[in-house]
């Protein structure tokens, strides 16, 4: 019995050693790591996708919580424009085997929960502030992507989307000043 126990311990040690030596080399042969450029393009798809989802969800909330017809009109335009833009981003990403997010990022989830507790002019002010901030961040991301993207489809998407985002920012700024 003692010899069997020792034999099992030796076998276990040999298997453990083989796994320790063999698995890292196996992991290296199953796929090459993404290049920094590929990571940059994937990062853009992730950020732009999360931003687009947030614009739609926050604007849908505005359609039911806003006291202002002008804010509701803006919100409907955001839902329409960003829904179409999200679909286009999904098509561009799919060509590169990249996945677009299906949920908002944690920051926007918290913001939506906070906005959901508001009504009327308090809601309008907070929503428009969020739209101004989000569209400014997205404009910056799109400008950077125009110069940094390695994939031409992603670069073209950024070039096409930037003027729309800047227009949305101007609309939000006008609402904020009223």
Secondary structure, 3 states (H helix, E strand, C coil): CHHHHHHHHHHHHHHHHHHHHHHHHHHHHCCCCCCHHHHHHHHHHHHHHHHHHHHHHHHHHHHHHCCCHHHHHHHHHHHHHHHHHHHHHHHHHHHCCCCCCCCCCHHHHHHHHHHHCCCHHHHHHHHHHHHHHHHHHHHHHHHHHHHHCCCHHHHHHHHHHHHHHHHHHHHHHHHHHC
